[in-house]
Amino acid sequence: MNGREHWRPVLHAEVGRWSAKSCEQLIAELPDMRAYELMFEGRNYQVEMEILENTESYLHVTVSVDDGSLPKSFRPLSESFIRQK
């Protein structure tokens, strides 16, 4: 793996972790955009989470991951998921 491909397992892990939460948990933990750092397989990564849509029937959440290196981090890997209410 090279460059951005190192980010993909982190993205999949974080999407899995966050998409397993209930809508109530997501709303409580993501009132605004949330950014944090984590270590995964000995490397540091930056993760950003944000609720894109909060409708009566679902939440649409985005997850972005990068390693903080320039210029690659200007275009993080991102994925979103929808959680039905």
C-alpha positions, 0 to 999 in steps of 0.5 A: 500500500502506498499514500492514500491507500493506507487511509482506507482501513482507518476509514472503514473502521471508523465508518463501521464504529460510527454507523453502529451507533443509534441516531440519538447517540450520533446527534449527541456526539456530533452537535457540530463537526468533530475532528480527532486524531487516532493511532491505527497500526502504528500511524497517526491519522486525522478523522473528521465527522459531520452530520450532513442531514438530520431529517425526520426519517434519517441522519446522513453522516460523513467521515473523512480520514487523512494522515496530515501530510501535505499535499495529500491531506487536502483531499482526504478519503471520505465516505458517508452513511445513512442511519434510519430513525 
